[in-house]
Amino acid sequence: MMPPYESSVIIGNLISGAIVMNEFDYYTGEQIWMIFLGTLICVFGIFYKVLRVEKISEKLSIVYNMEDEEFKDNELYFSKNSSENMGNDL
């Protein structure tokens, strides 16, 4: 949940600087567009990284779930065999 807040802070700082401090009075039109372009690149980069992390975590959860299922299958197999062999030890 942090990256959306982080990108909101970036945009909020940009807008508040423009409104409260009149920062855009010191820039040309081209420089303002470059500021907005840089901001968009940063925001999209943040969301891109979030999407990659989510995809990786989904893949890892699938692998872990598969390993858990294999472990449970092995556990059931060994528990069945051990209970069948308990009478043979005597």
Buried (B, 14 or more C-beta within 10 A) or exposed (E): EEBEEEBEEBBEEBEEEBEEEEBBEEEEEEEEEEBEEEBEEEBEEBEEEBEEEEEEEEEEEEEEEEEEEEEEEEEEEEEEEEEEEEEEEE
